[in-house]
């Protein structure tokens, strides 16, 4: 009879250790998603701070392109709002608008030689372009972290622990098809 108690105790201990390992792995994945979102957030704030400087620099040269500048300001506001609300889906849509607006603005700047030669504009364009590349890299890392989390909380036996402990799936940060499409450069110069 003693033999059965030792087996039962061993099974319970192994089950407890296995449950703790699952829980700890799920916590690690959840924090990886949070960390990767924080990295995106930092870059969005940096870009958010640079955009008014870019718009002000462009205003001096691009009086006739008010619509392009206003589109960037509006999109910047939408990105900021989605960021404050932690709304990943709204952020994706707002980011699409902002990136399209920046693309249009940089394409329109080609028609203003004085603006293109302005050191402040060149610096801001380089800085914002660099931030855009970093955002794309961090977005990929965020989506990988979200995917790992979402897969793990659906796999057996992790799904049991995830449901009991309230672990949730996260949304991927996705951009619309218009952002992924090629830009028609001819239409920007009409």
Number of C-alpha atoms within 10 A of each C-alpha: 5 7 7 9 10 11 11 12 11 12 12 12 12 12 12 12 12 13 16 13 13 20 17 12 15 23 14 13 20 20 14 19 21 16 15 19 21 14 17 21 18 12 17 21 13 14 20 17 12 16 19 15 14 21 20 13 16 23 15 9 16 19 10 9 14 12 12 19 23 13 18 24 18 15 21 23 15 19 26 19 15 18 18 11 11 13 14 18 15 19 22 18 19 24 24 21 23 22 16 19 22 22 18 20 22 17 15 17 18 12 12 13 10 12 19 17 10 13 11 15 21 14 12 18 18 12 14 20 15 13 17 16 11 16 19 13 12 19 19 16 19 24 19 16 22 24 17 17 24 20 12 19 22 15 11 10 13 19 17 15 17 21 12 9 11 10 17 13 17 16 14 18 19 17 17 13 9 11 15 9 8 8 13 8 12 8 8 13 11 6
